[in-house]
Amino acid sequence: MTKWPVPGSETSVVPGESKPGSFWEDRGDRFHCGVDIYAPAMSQVLACETGEVIDVGIATSPDQVSYWDTTRYVLVKTRSNLYCRYAEFADVVVHVGDRVLEGQVIGYIGAVIRPHLVDGCSPHYIQRLKLDGHISMLHFEVYRLRPGYMRNYRGGNWFGDGRPEGLLDPGPYLLNAVHGIEKY
Ligand SMILES: [Zn+2]
């Protein structure tokens, strides 16, 4: 059983295939490496599962893409030997080497998009996020191998052919948490 990571999310449903924010969503020039869970900025993010923080860093930055704001990520190696990347935080409250317990607050969601810089030339999915008011979210990825530096990876998306080594669909992992919450 895992824990749903965003108690304040709009829904506790994993976005289905081809829905905005779904896993491996085709975004034209890029594919989505995780799932997006929409929630207001500064919503708490909880660890889905007990594990160890093995990396913390910058997830998105205006230096990479002008319409992005600066957000951070946390990479956790879980007790079940998976690697969960939680991304698009305003604030991270854990450090590399920390043990985190399931349900522990690890950070607060940030605004990933700067709406005033999104226009008709921005990627379609970015325009849609602005239109829907979905500018803050948890971006969540799961790997069965530790993700290293990936040349084609930027801001939770994969540019080009192939896909990141060891990348998994986070759906089944999170579904476990959803069922826990809804007591199916
Ligand atoms: Zn995302």
Backbone and ligand atoms as CSV (ligand in chain L), in Angstrom:
chain,resi,resn,atom,element,x,y,z
A,1,MET,N,N,0.851,-1.203,0.000
A,1,MET,CA,C,0.000,0.000,0.000
A,1,MET,C,C,0.883,1.247,0.000
A,2,THR,N,N,0.546,2.169,-0.862
A,2,THR,CA,C,1.269,3.443,-0.864
A,2,THR,C,C,0.289,4.541,-0.461
A,3,LYS,N,N,0.846,5.701,-0.208
A,3,LYS,CA,C,0.036,6.837,0.239
A,3,LYS,C,C,-0.158,7.794,-0.935
A,4,TRP,N,N,-1.384,8.312,-1.090
A,4,TRP,CA,C,-1.615,9.337,-2.114
A,4,TRP,C,C,-0.804,10.574,-1.715
A,5,PRO,N,N,0.002,11.126,-2.657
A,5,PRO,CA,C,0.989,12.126,-2.229
A,5,PRO,C,C,0.473,13.552,-2.021
A,6,VAL,N,N,-0.728,13.855,-2.517
A,6,VAL,CA,C,-1.196,15.251,-2.406
A,6,VAL,C,C,-2.597,15.284,-1.797
A,7,PRO,N,N,-2.685,15.420,-0.474
A,7,PRO,CA,C,-4.012,15.410,0.161
A,7,PRO,C,C,-4.922,16.515,-0.380
A,8,GLY,N,N,-4.346,17.636,-0.843
A,8,GLY,CA,C,-5.169,18.751,-1.313
A,8,GLY,C,C,-5.378,18.763,-2.810
A,9,SER,N,N,-5.180,17.631,-3.486
A,9,SER,CA,C,-5.302,17.619,-4.946
A,9,SER,C,C,-6.757,17.760,-5.383
A,10,GLU,N,N,-6.943,18.224,-6.622
A,10,GLU,CA,C,-8.297,18.412,-7.163
A,10,GLU,C,C,-9.073,17.108,-7.155
A,11,THR,N,N,-8.393,16.038,-7.560
A,11,THR,CA,C,-9.014,14.717,-7.531
A,11,THR,C,C,-7.952,13.725,-7.080
A,12,SER,N,N,-8.387,12.559,-6.636
A,12,SER,CA,C,-7.402,11.523,-6.324
A,12,SER,C,C,-7.514,10.429,-7.378
A,13,VAL,N,N,-7.575,10.889,-8.627
A,13,VAL,CA,C,-7.648,9.967,-9.755
A,13,VAL,C,C,-6.403,10.195,-10.611
A,14,VAL,N,N,-5.744,9.119,-10.988
A,14,VAL,CA,C,-4.585,9.227,-11.863
A,14,VAL,C,C,-5.096,9.562,-13.257
A,15,PRO,N,N,-4.550,10.611,-13.907
A,15,PRO,CA,C,-5.054,10.956,-15.247
A,15,PRO,C,C,-4.954,9.778,-16.217
A,16,GLY,N,N,-6.062,9.456,-16.861
A,16,GLY,CA,C,-6.120,8.311,-17.773
A,16,GLY,C,C,-5.414,8.588,-19.089
A,17,GLU,N,N,-5.229,7.536,-19.851
A,17,GLU,CA,C,-4.503,7.609,-21.115
A,17,GLU,C,C,-5.022,8.745,-21.994
A,18,SER,N,N,-4.095,9.523,-22.523
A,18,SER,CA,C,-4.350,10.651,-23.428
A,18,SER,C,C,-5.035,11.849,-22.758
A,19,LYS,N,N,-5.302,11.761,-21.476
A,19,LYS,CA,C,-5.816,12.922,-20.722
A,19,LYS,C,C,-4.648,13.862,-20.397
A,20,PRO,N,N,-4.942,15.171,-20.199
A,20,PRO,CA,C,-3.854,16.075,-19.807
A,20,PRO,C,C,-3.144,15.574,-18.549
A,21,GLY,N,N,-1.831,15.546,-18.613
A,21,GLY,CA,C,-1.047,15.142,-17.446
A,21,GLY,C,C,-0.876,13.648,-17.295
A,22,SER,N,N,-1.316,12.869,-18.313
A,22,SER,CA,C,-1.190,11.414,-18.206
A,22,SER,C,C,0.230,10.972,-18.547
A,23,PHE,N,N,0.522,9.726,-18.163
A,23,PHE,CA,C,1.841,9.155,-18.420
A,23,PHE,C,C,2.076,8.982,-19.917
A,24,TRP,N,N,3.248,9.403,-20.364
A,24,TRP,CA,C,3.692,9.310,-21.757
A,24,TRP,C,C,2.729,10.042,-22.698
A,25,GLU,N,N,2.106,11.084,-22.194
A,25,GLU,CA,C,1.261,11.956,-23.013
A,25,GLU,C,C,2.102,12.511,-24.159
A,26,ASP,N,N,1.562,12.442,-25.342
A,26,ASP,CA,C,2.242,12.983,-26.526
A,26,ASP,C,C,2.009,14.491,-26.559
A,27,ARG,N,N,3.062,15.247,-26.358
A,27,ARG,CA,C,2.952,16.703,-26.283
A,27,ARG,C,C,3.552,17.378,-27.520
A,28,GLY,N,N,3.518,16.653,-28.623
A,28,GLY,CA,C,4.012,17.216,-29.880
A,28,GLY,C,C,5.496,16.935,-30.055
A,29,ASP,N,N,6.323,17.764,-29.437
A,29,ASP,CA,C,7.768,17.569,-29.569
A,29,ASP,C,C,8.362,16.824,-28.382
A,30,ARG,N,N,7.499,16.355,-27.447
A,30,ARG,CA,C,8.000,15.732,-26.222
A,30,ARG,C,C,6.956,14.777,-25.663
A,31,PHE,N,N,7.429,13.853,-24.855
A,31,PHE,CA,C,6.533,12.922,-24.157
A,31,PHE,C,C,6.668,13.137,-22.655
A,32,HIS,N,N,5.566,12.903,-21.954
A,32,HIS,CA,C,5.500,13.184,-20.519
A,32,HIS,C,C,5.983,11.969,-19.721
A,33,CYS,N,N,7.000,12.165,-18.911
A,33,CYS,CA,C,7.642,11.033,-18.218
A,33,CYS,C,C,6.946,10.622,-16.922
A,34,GLY,N,N,5.922,11.364,-16.535
A,34,GLY,CA,C,5.250,11.021,-15.283
A,34,GLY,C,C,3.772,11.303,-15.380
A,35,VAL,N,N,3.158,11.520,-14.224
A,35,VAL,CA,C,1.765,11.987,-14.205
A,35,VAL,C,C,1.726,13.296,-13.424
A,36,ASP,N,N,0.760,14.143,-13.776
A,36,ASP,CA,C,0.586,15.415,-13.085
A,36,ASP,C,C,-0.641,15.348,-12.199
A,37,ILE,N,N,-0.444,15.773,-10.965
A,37,ILE,CA,C,-1.542,15.821,-9.999
A,37,ILE,C,C,-1.738,17.290,-9.650
A,38,TYR,N,N,-2.847,17.848,-10.135
A,38,TYR,CA,C,-3.070,19.292,-9.991
A,38,TYR,C,C,-3.527,19.635,-8.579
A,39,ALA,N,N,-2.957,20.695,-8.050
A,39,ALA,CA,C,-3.309,21.159,-6.699
A,39,ALA,C,C,-2.847,22.603,-6.569
A,40,PRO,N,N,-3.465,23.356,-5.654
A,40,PRO,CA,C,-3.038,24.744,-5.478
A,40,PRO,C,C,-1.568,24.835,-5.054
A,41,ALA,N,N,-0.926,25.926,-5.441
A,41,ALA,CA,C,0.451,26.158,-5.014
A,41,ALA,C,C,0.509,26.121,-3.491
A,42,MET,N,N,1.603,25.615,-2.994
A,42,MET,CA,C,1.897,25.456,-1.561
A,42,MET,C,C,1.094,24.337,-0.894
A,43,SER,N,N,0.431,23.498,-1.694
A,43,SER,CA,C,-0.169,22.282,-1.128
A,43,SER,C,C,0.953,21.361,-0.643
A,44,GLN,N,N,0.665,20.627,0.421
A,44,GLN,CA,C,1.638,19.667,0.954
A,44,GLN,C,C,1.820,18.486,0.001
A,45,VAL,N,N,3.057,18.004,-0.060
A,45,VAL,CA,C,3.330,16.747,-0.761
A,45,VAL,C,C,3.887,15.764,0.264
A,46,LEU,N,N,3.290,14.575,0.284
A,46,LEU,CA,C,3.694,13.537,1.235
A,46,LEU,C,C,4.463,12.438,0.524
A,47,ALA,N,N,5.368,11.810,1.221
A,47,ALA,CA,C,6.046,10.634,0.671
A,47,ALA,C,C,5.015,9.511,0.526
A,48,CYS,N,N,4.984,8.904,-0.667
A,48,CYS,CA,C,4.049,7.792,-0.921
A,48,CYS,C,C,4.439,6.551,-0.126
A,49,GLU,N,N,5.726,6.440,0.106
A,49,GLU,CA,C,6.263,5.213,0.681
A,49,GLU,C,C,7.537,5.576,1.439
A,50,THR,N,N,7.838,4.819,2.456
A,50,THR,CA,C,9.074,5.025,3.208
A,50,THR,C,C,10.283,4.794,2.304
A,51,GLY,N,N,11.317,5.604,2.503
A,51,GLY,CA,C,12.520,5.462,1.685
A,51,GLY,C,C,13.588,6.438,2.106
A,52,GLU,N,N,14.574,6.617,1.197
A,52,GLU,CA,C,15.690,7.513,1.485
A,52,GLU,C,C,15.805,8.550,0.377
A,53,VAL,N,N,16.006,9.793,0.762
A,53,VAL,CA,C,16.198,10.861,-0.223
A,53,VAL,C,C,17.603,10.710,-0.800
A,54,ILE,N,N,17.692,10.525,-2.123
A,54,ILE,CA,C,19.019,10.345,-2.724
A,54,ILE,C,C,19.415,11.503,-3.637
A,55,ASP,N,N,18.488,12.397,-3.923
A,55,ASP,CA,C,18.863,13.559,-4.729
A,55,ASP,C,C,17.786,14.628,-4.556
A,56,VAL,N,N,18.248,15.877,-4.614
A,56,VAL,CA,C,17.353,17.038,-4.617
A,56,VAL,C,C,17.943,18.000,-5.634
A,57,GLY,N,N,17.110,18.623,-6.453
A,57,GLY,CA,C,17.678,19.537,-7.439
A,57,GLY,C,C,16.619,20.385,-8.110
A,58,ILE,N,N,17.035,21.050,-9.182
A,58,ILE,CA,C,16.146,21.936,-9.942
A,58,ILE,C,C,15.361,21.103,-10.966
A,59,ALA,N,N,14.031,21.247,-10.960
A,59,ALA,CA,C,13.191,20.514,-11.918
A,59,ALA,C,C,12.936,21.344,-13.166
A,60,THR,N,N,12.523,22.586,-12.961
A,60,THR,CA,C,12.283,23.483,-14.096
A,60,THR,C,C,12.875,24.845,-13.754
A,61,SER,N,N,13.217,25.574,-14.792
A,61,SER,CA,C,13.795,26.896,-14.565
A,61,SER,C,C,13.591,27.753,-15.804
A,62,PRO,N,N,13.421,29.064,-15.600
A,62,PRO,CA,C,13.276,29.951,-16.758
A,62,PRO,C,C,14.541,29.996,-17.607
A,63,ASP,N,N,15.672,29.520,-17.063
A,63,ASP,CA,C,16.889,29.438,-17.880
A,63,ASP,C,C,16.746,28.376,-18.970
A,64,GLN,N,N,15.900,27.363,-18.697
A,64,GLN,CA,C,15.692,26.292,-19.678
A,64,GLN,C,C,14.620,26.685,-20.690
A,65,VAL,N,N,13.481,27.157,-20.159
A,65,VAL,CA,C,12.340,27.534,-20.999
A,65,VAL,C,C,11.720,28.773,-20.357
A,66,SER,N,N,11.467,29.797,-21.152
A,66,SER,CA,C,11.086,31.096,-20.579
A,66,SER,C,C,9.784,31.043,-19.777
A,67,TYR,N,N,8.810,30.214,-20.222
A,67,TYR,CA,C,7.517,30.209,-19.527
A,67,TYR,C,C,7.518,29.336,-18.274
A,68,TRP,N,N,8.650,28.669,-17.986
A,68,TRP,CA,C,8.733,27.878,-16.757
A,68,TRP,C,C,9.185,28.756,-15.603
A,69,ASP,N,N,8.683,28.442,-14.415
A,69,ASP,CA,C,9.202,29.064,-13.209
A,69,ASP,C,C,10.187,28.078,-12.577
A,70,THR,N,N,10.924,28.550,-11.599
A,70,THR,CA,C,11.887,27.662,-10.938
A,70,THR,C,C,11.155,26.747,-9.960
A,71,THR,N,N,11.314,25.446,-10.152
A,71,THR,CA,C,10.768,24.466,-9.210
A,71,THR,C,C,11.839,23.412,-8.945
A,72,ARG,N,N,11.619,22.644,-7.905
A,72,ARG,CA,C,12.613,21.660,-7.469
A,72,ARG,C,C,12.042,20.245,-7.492
A,73,TYR,N,N,12.934,19.292,-7.394
A,73,TYR,CA,C,12.508,17.885,-7.317
A,73,TYR,C,C,13.205,17.184,-6.163
A,74,VAL,N,N,12.602,16.065,-5.779
A,74,VAL,CA,C,13.170,15.190,-4.749
A,74,VAL,C,C,13.138,13.779,-5.320
A,75,LEU,N,N,14.269,13.098,-5.258
A,75,LEU,CA,C,14.322,11.705,-5.707
A,75,LEU,C,C,14.452,10.811,-4.477
A,76,VAL,N,N,13.517,9.863,-4.351
A,76,VAL,CA,C,13.492,8.967,-3.196
A,76,VAL,C,C,13.667,7.534,-3.667
A,77,LYS,N,N,14.600,6.821,-3.031
A,77,LYS,CA,C,14.673,5.370,-3.248
A,77,LYS,C,C,13.770,4.738,-2.204
A,78,THR,N,N,12.776,4.000,-2.682
A,78,THR,CA,C,11.748,3.518,-1.751
A,78,THR,C,C,12.116,2.165,-1.148
A,79,ARG,N,N,11.394,1.834,-0.124
A,79,ARG,CA,C,11.581,0.549,0.551
A,79,ARG,C,C,11.370,-0.611,-0.419
A,80,SER,N,N,10.508,-0.411,-1.421
A,80,SER,CA,C,10.251,-1.487,-2.386
A,80,SER,C,C,11.209,-1.408,-3.583
A,81,ASN,N,N,12.314,-0.649,-3.409
A,81,ASN,CA,C,13.370,-0.591,-4.432
A,81,ASN,C,C,12.951,0.064,-5.731
A,82,LEU,N,N,12.075,1.046,-5.633
A,82,LEU,CA,C,11.759,1.867,-6.790
A,82,LEU,C,C,12.348,3.249,-6.540
A,83,TYR,N,N,12.399,4.034,-7.615
A,83,TYR,CA,C,12.913,5.394,-7.508
A,83,TYR,C,C,11.779,6.333,-7.894
A,84,CYS,N,N,11.340,7.137,-6.944
A,84,CYS,CA,C,10.237,8.063,-7.190
A,84,CYS,C,C,10.791,9.474,-7.272
A,85,ARG,N,N,10.505,10.118,-8.398
A,85,ARG,CA,C,10.871,11.521,-8.508
A,85,ARG,C,C,9.603,12.364,-8.320
A,86,TYR,N,N,9.618,13.162,-7.269
A,86,TYR,CA,C,8.545,14.104,-6.977
A,86,TYR,C,C,9.053,15.451,-7.481
A,87,ALA,N,N,8.293,16.123,-8.337
A,87,ALA,CA,C,8.845,17.340,-8.924
A,87,ALA,C,C,7.831,18.466,-8.978
A,88,GLU,N,N,8.394,19.646,-9.190
A,88,GLU,CA,C,7.661,20.898,-9.337
A,88,GLU,C,C,7.219,21.439,-7.979
A,89,PHE,N,N,8.205,21.420,-7.084
A,89,PHE,CA,C,8.041,21.978,-5.742
A,89,PHE,C,C,8.466,23.443,-5.714
A,90,ALA,N,N,7.739,24.232,-4.905
A,90,ALA,CA,C,8.235,25.562,-4.539
A,90,ALA,C,C,9.295,25.407,-3.446
A,91,ASP,N,N,8.986,24.554,-2.474
A,91,ASP,CA,C,9.879,24.340,-1.337
A,91,ASP,C,C,10.046,22.856,-1.078
A,92,VAL,N,N,11.283,22.478,-0.819
A,92,VAL,CA,C,11.585,21.102,-0.432
A,92,VAL,C,C,12.052,21.149,1.020
A,93,VAL,N,N,11.527,20.264,1.850
A,93,VAL,CA,C,11.870,20.335,3.277
A,93,VAL,C,C,12.667,19.110,3.742
A,94,VAL,N,N,13.206,18.352,2.798
A,94,VAL,CA,C,14.061,17.213,3.153
A,94,VAL,C,C,15.413,17.394,2.458
A,95,HIS,N,N,16.383,16.599,2.883
A,95,HIS,CA,C,17.749,16.726,2.366
A,95,HIS,C,C,18.257,15.359,1.918
A,96,VAL,N,N,19.254,15.381,1.065
A,96,VAL,CA,C,19.876,14.130,0.619
A,96,VAL,C,C,20.386,13.380,1.850
A,97,GLY,N,N,20.063,12.084,1.904
A,97,GLY,CA,C,20.487,11.258,3.033
A,97,GLY,C,C,19.396,11.079,4.079
A,98,ASP,N,N,18.355,11.920,4.033
A,98,ASP,CA,C,17.258,11.784,5.001
A,98,ASP,C,C,16.465,10.513,4.725
A,99,ARG,N,N,16.041,9.864,5.795
A,99,ARG,CA,C,15.051,8.801,5.666
A,99,ARG,C,C,13.685,9.471,5.777
A,100,VAL,N,N,12.794,9.154,4.848
A,100,VAL,CA,C,11.451,9.729,4.915
A,100,VAL,C,C,10.457,8.595,5.139
A,101,LEU,N,N,9.485,8.878,5.961
A,101,LEU,CA,C,8.468,7.878,6.265
A,101,LEU,C,C,7.253,8.107,5.394
A,102,GLU,N,N,6.567,7.034,5.072
A,102,GLU,CA,C,5.318,7.148,4.319
A,102,GLU,C,C,4.400,8.164,5.014
A,103,GLY,N,N,3.903,9.119,4.244
A,103,GLY,CA,C,2.997,10.115,4.807
A,103,GLY,C,C,3.688,11.361,5.330
A,104,GLN,N,N,5.019,11.345,5.342
A,104,GLN,CA,C,5.757,12.523,5.833
A,104,GLN,C,C,5.742,13.633,4.783
A,105,VAL,N,N,5.623,14.881,5.232
A,105,VAL,CA,C,5.681,16.018,4.300
A,105,VAL,C,C,7.115,16.155,3.779
A,106,ILE,N,N,7.254,16.188,2.453
A,106,ILE,CA,C,8.596,16.361,1.881
A,106,ILE,C,C,8.752,17.715,1.187
A,107,GLY,N,N,7.621,18.409,0.943
A,107,GLY,CA,C,7.728,19.716,0.313
A,107,GLY,C,C,6.367,20.281,-0.026
A,108,TYR,N,N,6.412,21.415,-0.741
A,108,TYR,CA,C,5.192,22.154,-1.091
A,108,TYR,C,C,5.191,22.467,-2.578
A,109,ILE,N,N,4.051,22.269,-3.170
A,109,ILE,CA,C,3.901,22.421,-4.621
A,109,ILE,C,C,4.144,23.859,-5.068
A,110,GLY,N,N,4.811,23.977,-6.216
A,110,GLY,CA,C,5.082,25.297,-6.769
A,110,GLY,C,C,4.290,25.540,-8.043
A,111,ALA,N,N,4.351,26.767,-8.521
A,111,ALA,CA,C,3.750,27.100,-9.817
A,111,ALA,C,C,4.827,26.873,-10.868
A,112,VAL,N,N,4.526,25.996,-11.810
A,112,VAL,CA,C,5.550,25.634,-12.782
A,112,VAL,C,C,5.497,26.541,-14.006
A,113,ILE,N,N,4.326,27.138,-14.246
A,113,ILE,CA,C,4.156,27.954,-15.455
A,113,ILE,C,C,3.996,29.421,-15.069
A,114,ARG,N,N,4.628,30.272,-15.841
A,114,ARG,CA,C,4.442,31.713,-15.668
A,114,ARG,C,C,3.444,32.152,-16.747
A,115,PRO,N,N,2.150,32.260,-16.369
A,115,PRO,CA,C,1.084,32.416,-17.371
A,115,PRO,C,C,1.271,33.622,-18.287
A,116,HIS,N,N,1.830,34.710,-17.763
A,116,HIS,CA,C,1.958,35.906,-18.602
A,116,HIS,C,C,2.960,35.697,-19.741
A,117,LEU,N,N,3.757,34.632,-19.653
A,117,LEU,CA,C,4.724,34.362,-20.723
A,117,LEU,C,C,4.254,33.274,-21.686
A,118,VAL,N,N,3.043,32.775,-21.441
A,118,VAL,CA,C,2.478,31.761,-22.335
A,118,VAL,C,C,1.640,32.475,-23.393
A,119,ASP,N,N,1.924,32.185,-24.659
A,119,ASP,CA,C,1.143,32.807,-25.743
A,119,ASP,C,C,0.824,31.778,-26.826
A,120,GLY,N,N,0.321,32.244,-27.929
A,120,GLY,CA,C,-0.102,31.357,-29.009
A,120,GLY,C,C,1.034,30.549,-29.622
A,121,CYS,N,N,2.269,30.930,-29.357
A,121,CYS,CA,C,3.419,30.179,-29.886
A,121,CYS,C,C,3.878,29.094,-28.909
A,122,SER,N,N,3.377,29.122,-27.673
A,122,SER,CA,C,3.794,28.113,-26.685
A,122,SER,C,C,3.195,26.768,-27.082
A,123,PRO,N,N,3.809,25.663,-26.613
A,123,PRO,CA,C,3.242,24.347,-26.936
A,123,PRO,C,C,1.768,24.277,-26.526
A,124,HIS,N,N,1.019,23.524,-27.308
A,124,HIS,CA,C,-0.425,23.435,-27.099
A,124,HIS,C,C,-0.764,23.022,-25.663
A,125,TYR,N,N,-0.032,22.026,-25.142
A,125,TYR,CA,C,-0.385,21.532,-23.800
A,125,TYR,C,C,-0.131,22.598,-22.741
A,126,ILE,N,N,0.827,23.475,-22.975
A,126,ILE,CA,C,1.101,24.569,-22.033
A,126,ILE,C,C,-0.033,25.602,-22.099
A,127,GLN,N,N,-0.482,25.896,-23.314
A,127,GLN,CA,C,-1.607,26.836,-23.462
A,127,GLN,C,C,-2.852,26.301,-22.748
A,128,ARG,N,N,-3.048,24.984,-22.884
A,128,ARG,CA,C,-4.223,24.363,-22.261
A,128,ARG,C,C,-4.122,24.427,-20.724
A,129,LEU,N,N,-2.925,24.214,-20.179
A,129,LEU,CA,C,-2.746,24.295,-18.721
A,129,LEU,C,C,-3.089,25.693,-18.218
A,130,LYS,N,N,-2.656,26.690,-18.981
A,130,LYS,CA,C,-2.956,28.073,-18.600
A,130,LYS,C,C,-4.474,28.306,-18.618
A,131,LEU,N,N,-5.097,27.839,-19.707
A,131,LEU,CA,C,-6.544,28.007,-19.884
A,131,LEU,C,C,-7.319,27.335,-18.748
A,132,ASP,N,N,-6.858,26.148,-18.358
A,132,ASP,CA,C,-7.547,25.376,-17.313
A,132,ASP,C,C,-7.171,25.845,-15.904
A,133,GLY,N,N,-6.251,26.778,-15.813
A,133,GLY,CA,C,-5.797,27.228,-14.488
A,133,GLY,C,C,-4.933,26.202,-13.778
A,134,HIS,N,N,-4.341,25.301,-14.552
A,134,HIS,CA,C,-3.504,24.252,-13.959
A,134,HIS,C,C,-2.023,24.641,-14.033
A,135,ILE,N,N,-1.660,25.646,-13.260
A,135,ILE,CA,C,-0.256,26.074,-13.340
A,135,ILE,C,C,0.591,25.512,-12.199
A,136,SER,N,N,-0.042,24.848,-11.251
A,136,SER,CA,C,0.720,24.231,-10.153
A,136,SER,C,C,0.286,22.782,-10.004
A,137,MET,N,N,1.261,21.922,-9.764
A,137,MET,CA,C,0.981,20.485,-9.744
A,137,MET,C,C,2.157,19.737,-9.144
A,138,LEU,N,N,1.889,18.495,-8.725
A,138,LEU,CA,C,2.988,17.563,-8.470
A,138,LEU,C,C,3.203,16.779,-9.748
A,139,HIS,N,N,4.434,16.765,-10.228
A,139,HIS,CA,C,4.808,15.899,-11.349
A,139,HIS,C,C,5.505,14.708,-10.714
A,140,PHE,N,N,5.027,13.502,-11.012
A,140,PHE,CA,C,5.485,12.308,-10.295
A,140,PHE,C,C,5.941,11.226,-11.274
A,141,GLU,N,N,7.169,10.755,-11.097
A,141,GLU,CA,C,7.745,9.717,-11.967
A,141,GLU,C,C,8.189,8.530,-11.123
A,142,VAL,N,N,8.161,7.350,-11.720
A,142,VAL,CA,C,8.647,6.140,-11.052
A,142,VAL,C,C,9.608,5.402,-11.993
A,143,TYR,N,N,10.719,4.954,-11.448
A,143,TYR,CA,C,11.736,4.196,-12.203
A,143,TYR,C,C,12.074,2.926,-11.440
A,144,ARG,N,N,12.476,1.894,-12.186
A,144,ARG,CA,C,12.973,0.709,-11.479
A,144,ARG,C,C,14.488,0.724,-11.387
A,145,LEU,N,N,15.131,1.690,-12.058
A,145,LEU,CA,C,16.579,1.887,-11.958
A,145,LEU,C,C,16.802,3.345,-11.567
A,146,ARG,N,N,17.908,3.610,-10.922
A,146,ARG,CA,C,18.167,5.000,-10.559
A,146,ARG,C,C,18.338,5.846,-11.818
A,147,PRO,N,N,17.508,6.893,-11.995
A,147,PRO,CA,C,17.671,7.729,-13.181
A,147,PRO,C,C,18.929,8.583,-13.054
A,148,GLY,N,N,19.760,8.541,-14.062
A,148,GLY,CA,C,20.967,9.356,-14.058
A,148,GLY,C,C,20.747,10.585,-14.920
A,149,TYR,N,N,21.828,11.154,-15.371
A,149,TYR,CA,C,21.712,12.287,-16.287
A,149,TYR,C,C,21.124,11.778,-17.598
A,150,MET,N,N,20.122,12.463,-18.125
A,150,MET,CA,C,19.499,12.035,-19.381
A,150,MET,C,C,19.483,13.225,-20.331
A,151,ARG,N,N,20.180,13.041,-21.435
A,151,ARG,CA,C,20.373,14.127,-22.390
A,151,ARG,C,C,19.048,14.642,-22.961
A,152,ASN,N,N,18.103,13.722,-23.188
A,152,ASN,CA,C,16.842,14.101,-23.826
A,152,ASN,C,C,15.753,14.495,-22.828
A,153,TYR,N,N,16.122,14.571,-21.573
A,153,TYR,CA,C,15.123,14.814,-20.516
A,153,TYR,C,C,15.188,16.275,-20.073
A,154,ARG,N,N,14.028,16.911,-20.028
A,154,ARG,CA,C,13.980,18.286,-19.521
A,154,ARG,C,C,12.608,18.543,-18.913
A,155,GLY,N,N,12.625,19.010,-17.663
A,155,GLY,CA,C,11.382,19.425,-17.004
A,155,GLY,C,C,10.308,18.345,-16.995
A,156,GLY,N,N,10.711,17.094,-16.812
A,156,GLY,CA,C,9.723,16.017,-16.724
A,156,GLY,C,C,9.247,15.491,-18.062
A,157,ASN,N,N,9.897,15.956,-19.140
A,157,ASN,CA,C,9.525,15.515,-20.492
A,157,ASN,C,C,10.725,14.887,-21.186
A,158,TRP,N,N,10.421,14.043,-22.152
A,158,TRP,CA,C,11.440,13.362,-22.941
A,158,TRP,C,C,11.359,13.862,-24.380
A,159,PHE,N,N,12.461,14.379,-24.865
A,159,PHE,CA,C,12.520,14.921,-26.224
A,159,PHE,C,C,13.267,13.911,-27.098
A,160,GLY,N,N,12.635,13.477,-28.180
A,160,GLY,CA,C,13.328,12.576,-29.097
A,160,GLY,C,C,12.827,11.153,-28.996
A,161,ASP,N,N,13.604,10.245,-29.595
A,161,ASP,CA,C,13.200,8.841,-29.673
A,161,ASP,C,C,13.489,8.103,-28.371
A,162,GLY,N,N,12.914,6.908,-28.293
A,162,GLY,CA,C,13.171,6.049,-27.138
A,162,GLY,C,C,12.461,6.556,-25.904
A,163,ARG,N,N,12.898,6.068,-24.763
A,163,ARG,CA,C,12.387,6.584,-23.499
A,163,ARG,C,C,13.423,6.324,-22.410
A,164,PRO,N,N,13.305,7.022,-21.278
A,164,PRO,CA,C,14.322,6.865,-20.239
A,164,PRO,C,C,14.414,5.417,-19.760
A,165,GLU,N,N,15.623,4.972,-19.497
A,165,GLU,CA,C,15.836,3.596,-19.056
A,165,GLU,C,C,15.181,3.383,-17.684
A,166,GLY,N,N,14.417,2.307,-17.593
A,166,GLY,CA,C,13.829,1.951,-16.301
A,166,GLY,C,C,12.574,2.711,-15.931
A,167,LEU,N,N,12.103,3.582,-16.843
A,167,LEU,CA,C,10.914,4.380,-16.530
A,167,LEU,C,C,9.664,3.497,-16.492
A,168,LEU,N,N,8.849,3.699,-15.460
A,168,LEU,CA,C,7.609,2.935,-15.307
A,168,LEU,C,C,6.410,3.874,-15.343
A,169,ASP,N,N,5.266,3.323,-15.662
A,169,ASP,CA,C,4.001,4.052,-15.560
A,169,ASP,C,C,3.671,4.174,-14.061
A,170,PRO,N,N,3.579,5.395,-13.528
A,170,PRO,CA,C,3.292,5.545,-12.094
A,170,PRO,C,C,1.860,5.183,-11.729
A,171,GLY,N,N,1.012,4.952,-12.742
A,171,GLY,CA,C,-0.406,4.684,-12.489
A,171,GLY,C,C,-0.661,3.572,-11.488
A,172,PRO,N,N,-0.155,2.372,-11.764
A,172,PRO,CA,C,-0.429,1.263,-10.839
A,172,PRO,C,C,0.071,1.541,-9.421
A,173,TYR,N,N,1.202,2.208,-9.321
A,173,TYR,CA,C,1.766,2.545,-8.007
A,173,TYR,C,C,0.807,3.473,-7.244
A,174,LEU,N,N,0.296,4.486,-7.941
A,174,LEU,CA,C,-0.594,5.458,-7.301
A,174,LEU,C,C,-1.999,4.900,-7.102
A,175,LEU,N,N,-2.392,3.999,-7.967
A,175,LEU,CA,C,-3.718,3.393,-7.862
A,175,LEU,C,C,-3.871,2.681,-6.524
A,176,ASN,N,N,-2.791,2.067,-6.124
A,176,ASN,CA,C,-2.693,1.431,-4.831
A,176,ASN,C,C,-3.057,2.420,-3.710
A,177,ALA,N,N,-2.555,3.656,-3.866
A,177,ALA,CA,C,-2.810,4.683,-2.857
A,177,ALA,C,C,-4.263,5.151,-2.936
A,178,VAL,N,N,-4.749,5.314,-4.157
A,178,VAL,CA,C,-6.129,5.781,-4.338
A,178,VAL,C,C,-7.097,4.790,-3.712
A,179,HIS,N,N,-6.855,3.525,-3.969
A,179,HIS,CA,C,-7.751,2.514,-3.405
A,179,HIS,C,C,-7.707,2.540,-1.889
A,180,GLY,N,N,-6.530,2.856,-1.356
A,180,GLY,CA,C,-6.399,2.951,0.097
A,180,GLY,C,C,-7.269,4.073,0.647
A,181,ILE,N,N,-7.214,5.226,-0.038
A,181,ILE,CA,C,-7.965,6.397,0.410
A,181,ILE,C,C,-9.469,6.138,0.313
A,182,GLU,N,N,-9.859,5.558,-0.826
A,182,GLU,CA,C,-11.304,5.419,-1.052
A,182,GLU,C,C,-11.864,4.123,-0.475
A,183,LYS,N,N,-10.984,3.330,0.129
A,183,LYS,CA,C,-11.391,2.109,0.827
A,183,LYS,C,C,-12.218,1.185,-0.056
A,184,TYR,N,N,-11.740,0.952,-1.266
A,184,TYR,CA,C,-12.401,-0.015,-2.140
A,184,TYR,C,C,-12.200,-1.414,-1.584
L,1,ZN,ZN,ZN,4.382,16.598,-15.507
